[in-house]
Every structure is written in C-alpha cells, then in structure tokens.
C-alpha cells in the first residue's frame, strides 16, 4: 500500500533527490519531470535549504524554460530571501505563460507590499476579482482585505468581508473578522442588514446571530442584542463569547442578576479571567451585596495581582460598610502598586477622617494638592479636613492658596465665607458670600452642604434669596 502511494506521488523522495544530485553533478543522463522538480524544490524548502532550492528551480528552468509553475516556485523563494524586485520580474515573465494561476497574484501582492507599493497591490487584486470565482475569489478578497488593513483603508476591509459573506454566508473566517471590523468602523446598521439576510438563509448560524447581536450592542440597543445572543447560545450552548457579551449587555441596562448568571456561565465554559470576576463583583457591588462583591474582586486580584484598581474596589466595599481599617489596608495595597494615583490618596484620607485621624488625612490630601495643584478636588478635601479638625485659621489660609492655584475657582470663596462665619467674623463672611454669589450662584448648594448652620442666619438666607430673584428677573 505504501509503495503504491509512493509510485503515485512520483517515487520516493530520497530516490528523487539522488536522481536530482546525479543530474546536477553531471554523473548521469537523468530526466526529471516538471512536477518532480516542484517536489524537489518543496522538499529542500521544508528543510530550510533555500539556496539549494533556488538552484533546483534554476536547473528545472533550464529543462523547462517556459514553466510558469517553476518560475512561481522560484519567485516564492526569492521573496523569502528578500529579493523582491528579482521575484517580481520573474512573476511578470510567468504571467506571459499562465495568467490565471492564483499564486501569481498572491506572490505579486507580497512583492508590491514589500517594495512599499500598496496601490499596485490593490489594483492587481481588484483585477484578480474579475478572473476568479468560488474559493479562489474568496482567497483574493481575504488578501485584498489584508492589503487594505495595511494601507489603513479600514472601511474597504469591511467591504471585502461583506463580499465574502454575500458569496459564502457560512464562511467562518469572514464571520469572525467582520465582527471586529463592524465595531472598529462603526458600520453597525450595515452589519445588521447583512446578518439578517444571512440568518434568513441560514437560521442556525450561531456566528451570524452573534454578529447581529454585537451590531445591536454597538448601537446601544441592548435588549435586541440580548435576544440575538440568546438565539446564538440556543444553537451553540457552549458559545462563551455570546454569554460574555450578553452579560455586558445586561450590565448596561442594570439587570445585574441576569448579568451575573451570564458571566458565571462564561467561567464554566472558559478559563477564568480577572475581568469576568471583576464584572461579577461590580454587579454585586451595585446590588449592595458587598460581601459577594469583595469575594469576586479578590478572585480577580488572585489572577491579576498587579491591578491596583481591584484593591481600590475592594476598599470601596469596606468603606460603604464603614469598615475603615479594612479599607485602609486595601488602599495601601493599591498604593504599593501605583503610589501616584490621586484618587487612592483621597480615599485613604476619607478613611482617616472617618476614624478622626485628621493629621493622617491632611497628609493624604496635601499629597493630592501637591501632585495636582490646579485640580479642585484635593483642595476641597484638604479644607474640609482642616475644618473638621477645627484648624480654622489654617483652613482659611488654604482657601486663599486654593483660589490662586485653581485660577480663581469661586467655590473657595464660598468656603472662605463659611470659615469666616465659623470664626465669628460674620460681616467678613457675608461680604465674601456676596462676592461668591456674584461669581457663581449655582455653587450655593455646596455651601449649604459644607456649613448648613450658616444658611439658618436670616441675613444669609435673605442674601441668597435676593440673588436668586435677581437671576430670575
């Protein structure tokens, strides 16, 4: 059986190679068929003996000088050795003898791209589209899509994949790729129309349902997306990416219980990922089930211990339960990974404030204003911390520095007004309030939240009311 197979293949490769070496060395008058030269070249190429393979191609062309097959083989080897111009010249010669060989177009495309001539590659492949049908036309379209990708003509990549699917609606490669390019180009409506046509013909095509759902999701039509994902998983119950995206869609419409169910299915079907555990944790967090949120955030940390955000999220669950010491430990973990993120310093300062550790809190907020002196948040926290610790003189001083550092943000005039009022300097406080209201009356709510007792003063209440009437008139 094996011997017969070898005979059908043109004989044992070792015998063929012996014959080739005899011919090459002039030891015997050997005759080698054109197809056998192809086998010899491929054998040498597989052994990474490219130089020898080129010599074999040259010897074959001496015997068969009009063989487009051998010219194409040699050109392929020349491309591998970066002799692009020589390869292109040989391919142009081969075209004279066999214009319809698919390999001619593919290799010429490679040569043009290597010579940084993408426009010529595109014209060549567009010509090829009129010459080939079926699987060969599909191959040309994929090649053309790759060239457009390199040339950053991304809409044309989508066009090529759309043409593939119009010819072959079940082409998996095109179905996988067009999902990405739909999202990248934003051509969701066209993708919806295309995949609805495919589903009309192939209603059990799970990938088509998935792509339809993804396009709906791209338009933020999350309910429609969920319906389409559900069809995909009915057809293929192990379609983990459908469950993943469906979980995201449920999350977007705040159906957290359903999102958790979908994401847990992803964990059953595929390797555990930190992003999935994090998403489940987020859902539980939103549902105020802080223990379960922590459990899943910690699972995510186990898989990705260098992601400081996960420690911050665990800290947030502790903060919402008033477990300040536990939150501090998690934030310290986060800051060991990324110590320059201001949000971590602010959260840590909040924890210290709730523990009445005002000195430690002011250090945290002081770090924030040092890092980002033009941003309002750090200054606000610092002022509030100093007020909470009854350091009113220092708080007043900081409002003045904050006003200058933030290029005149009027919120700090409101805070200055309140602090002066706290210090018993009522007239000065009211003067500052008048100035603040003239600049931005919308911020008065922040003043009320900062020092509600001040608004109980009839003079202050009247001043605010007059300002509102003035704005309305």
Residue pairs with C-beta under 8 A, 6 or more apart in sequence:
6 12
9 39
10 16
10 33
10 35
10 36
10 39
11 36
13 39
13 43
16 32
16 36
16 39
16 40
16 43
17 40
17 43
19 30
19 32
20 30
20 32
20 40
20 56
20 59
21 27
22 28
22 30
23 30
23 32
23 59
24 55
24 59
32 40
32 60
32 63
34 60
34 63
34 64
34 67
34 69
34 70
37 56
37 57
37 59
37 60
37 63
37 64
37 70
38 60
38 69
38 70
38 73
40 56
40 60
41 53
41 56
41 57
41 60
41 70
41 73
41 74
41 77
42 73
44 50
44 52
44 53
44 56
45 53
45 77
50 77
50 80
50 81
53 77
54 74
54 77
54 78
54 81
57 70
57 73
57 74
57 77
58 74
60 67
60 70
60 73
61 67
61 70
61 71
61 74
64 70
66 97
67 97
68 94
68 95
68 97
68 98
68 101
68 104
69 98
69 101
71 90
71 91
71 93
71 94
71 97
72 91
72 94
72 101
72 103
72 104
72 107
74 90
75 87
75 88
75 90
75 91
75 94
75 107
75 111
76 87
76 103
76 107
78 84
78 86
78 87
78 90
79 87
79 107
79 110
79 111
79 114
82 114
84 111
84 114
84 115
85 111
85 115
87 107
87 111
88 108
88 111
88 112
88 115
91 104
91 107
91 108
91 111
94 101
94 104
95 104
98 104
99 131
100 131
100 132
102 128
102 132
102 136
102 139
102 140
105 124
105 125
105 128
105 140
105 143
106 139
106 143
108 121
108 124
109 121
109 124
109 125
109 143
109 147
112 118
112 120
112 121
112 124
113 121
113 147
113 150
118 147
118 150
118 151
121 147
122 144
122 147
122 148
122 151
125 140
125 143
125 144
125 147
126 144
128 140
129 137
129 140
129 141
129 144
132 139
132 140
134 167
137 167
138 164
138 167
138 168
138 171
138 174
141 160
141 161
141 163
141 164
142 160
142 164
142 173
142 174
144 160
145 156
145 157
145 160
145 161
145 177
148 154
148 156
148 157
148 160
149 157
154 181
154 184
154 185
155 185
155 187
157 181
157 185
158 178
158 181
158 182
158 185
158 187
158 190
161 174
161 177
161 178
161 181
162 178
162 190
162 194
164 171
164 174
165 171
165 174
165 175
165 178
165 194
165 198
166 194
168 174
169 197
169 198
169 201
169 202
169 205
169 208
170 202
170 205
172 207
175 205
175 207
175 208
175 211
176 207
178 191
178 194
178 211
179 210
179 211
179 214
181 187
182 188
182 190
182 191
182 211
182 214
182 215
182 218
183 214
183 218
186 218
188 215
188 216
188 218
188 219
189 215
189 219
191 211
191 212
191 214
191 215
191 218
192 212
192 215
192 216
192 219
195 208
195 209
195 211
195 212
195 215
196 212
198 205
198 208
199 205
199 208
199 209
199 212
202 208
204 235
205 235
206 232
206 233
206 235
206 236
206 239
206 242
207 232
209 228
209 229
209 231
209 232
209 235
209 242
210 228
210 229
210 232
210 239
210 241
210 242
210 245
212 228
213 224
213 225
213 226
213 227
213 228
213 229
213 232
213 242
213 245
213 246
213 249
214 225
214 245
216 222
216 224
216 225
216 228
217 225
217 245
217 248
217 249
220 252
222 249
222 250
222 252
222 253
223 253
225 245
225 246
225 249
226 246
226 249
226 250
229 242
229 243
229 245
229 246
229 249
230 246
232 239
232 242
233 239
233 242
233 243
233 246
236 242
238 269
240 265
240 266
240 269
240 270
243 262
243 263
243 265
243 266
243 269
244 262
244 263
244 266
244 276
246 262
247 259
247 260
247 262
247 263
247 266
247 279
248 259
248 279
250 256
250 258
250 259
250 262
251 259
251 279
251 282
251 283
254 286
256 283
256 284
256 286
256 287
257 283
257 287
259 279
259 280
259 283
260 280
260 283
260 284
263 276
263 279
263 280
263 283
264 280
266 276
267 276
267 277
272 299
272 303
273 303
274 299
274 300
274 301
274 303
274 304
274 307
274 310
275 300
277 296
277 297
277 299
277 300
277 303
278 296
278 297
278 300
278 310
278 313
280 296
281 292
281 293
281 294
281 295
281 296
281 297
281 299
281 300
281 313
282 293
282 313
284 290
284 292
284 293
284 295
284 296
285 293
285 313
285 316
285 317
288 320
290 317
290 318
290 320
290 321
291 317
293 313
293 317
294 314
294 317
294 318
297 310
297 313
297 314
297 317
298 314
300 307
300 310
301 307
301 310
301 311
301 314
304 310
306 337
307 337
308 333
308 334
308 335
308 337
308 338
308 341
308 344
309 334
311 330
311 331
311 333
311 334
311 337
312 330
312 331
312 334
312 343
312 344
312 347
314 330
315 326
315 327
315 328
315 330
315 331
315 334
315 347
315 351
316 327
316 347
318 324
318 326
318 327
318 330
319 327
319 347
319 350
319 351
322 354
324 351
324 352
324 354
324 355
325 355
327 347
327 351
328 348
328 351
328 352
331 344
331 347
331 348
331 351
332 348
334 341
334 344
335 341
335 344
335 345
335 348
338 344
340 371
342 367
342 368
342 371
342 372
342 375
342 377
342 378
345 364
345 365
345 367
345 368
345 371
346 364
346 365
346 368
346 377
346 378
346 381
348 364
349 360
349 361
349 362
349 363
349 364
349 365
349 368
349 381
349 385
350 361
350 381
352 358
352 360
352 361
352 364
353 361
353 384
353 385
353 388
358 385
358 386
358 388
358 389
358 391
359 389
361 385
362 382
362 385
362 386
362 389
365 378
365 381
365 382
365 385
366 382
368 375
368 377
368 378
368 381
368 382
369 378
369 379
369 382
369 402
369 405
371 378
372 378
373 405
373 406
374 405
374 406
374 407
375 406
376 402
376 406
376 409
376 411
379 398
379 401
379 402
379 405
379 406
379 412
380 402
380 411
380 415
382 398
382 402
383 395
383 398
383 399
383 402
383 412
383 415
383 419
384 450
386 392
386 394
386 395
386 398
387 395
387 419
387 422
392 419
392 422
392 423
393 423
395 415
395 419
396 416
396 419
396 420
396 423
399 412
399 413
399 415
399 416
399 419
400 412
400 416
402 409
402 412
403 409
403 412
403 413
403 416
406 412
410 436
410 439
410 440
410 443
411 440
411 443
411 446
413 432
413 435
413 436
413 439
414 432
414 433
414 436
414 443
414 444
414 446
414 447
414 450
415 447
415 450
416 432
417 429
417 430
417 432
417 433
417 436
417 447
417 454
418 429
418 447
418 450
418 451
418 454
419 429
420 426
420 428
420 429
420 432
421 429
421 430
421 451
421 454
421 457
421 460
422 451
426 457
429 454
430 459
430 460
430 463
433 447
433 460
433 463
434 463
436 443
436 447
437 444
437 463
437 464
437 467
441 467
441 468
441 471
444 464
444 467
447 454
447 455
448 454
448 455
454 460
455 461
455 464
